[in-house]
Amino acid sequence: MLKNKSVAVGNTRVLNEFVKYCQSVGYKKQQEKQHNMMLINSVICVTLSCNLMQVARSLDADSGLI
């Protein structure tokens, strides 16, 4: 009887560790996704600002200000 109880306790401990591991992996993946989104957003922002600068330059060139 005691032997079965200790096996059950051992199994729950293993299960708890496994759940913790899965949660940590899920958390890391979530962090990677957020990091990738931040990188993508910064690239989009840089691209947009470069395009805006080109548009501004072409407008200024057309109006003869530069």
N, C-alpha and C positions, 0 to 999 in steps of 0.2 A: 504493500500500500504506500509506504513512504517513498519507495523507489519510483513509483509512478508519479507521485507528487513532484519529486525533484526533476524528473524528466519534463513534466508539464511546465514547471518554473523555468527550466533551461530553455524550453521551446518558446515561451513567451518572451524571454530575454532576447533570444535570437530574432524573434519576430519584431520586437521593439527596435533593435539595432537596424534591422532591415528597413523598417518604416522610416527611421531617422535618416538612413542612407538615401532612400528614395526621395525624401523631402529635401535633403541637401542637394541632390543631383537636380531635382526640379527647380530649386532655388537658383542654383548656378546657371541652369539653362535660361531661367527668367532674366537673370542679370545679364547674360550674354545677349539676349534678345533686346533688352533695354539699351545696352551699349551699342549694338548694331544699329538700332533705331536712331540713337543720338548721332552716330557717325553719318548715317544716311541723311538725317536732317541737316547736319552741318554742311555736308557736301551740297545739298539742295540750296541752302542759304547762300553759300559761296557762289554757286553757279548763278543763282538769281541776281545776286548783287553785281557780279561781273556783267551779266546781261544788261542790268539797269545802267551800269556805268557806260557800256557801249552805246545804249540808246541815248543816254544823256549827252555823250560826246557827239553822236551823229546829229542830234537836235541842235546842239550848240554850233556845230560846224555848219549846219544848214542855215542857222540864223546869223552866222557870221560873228558870233561872240568870241570864238577861239581863233 
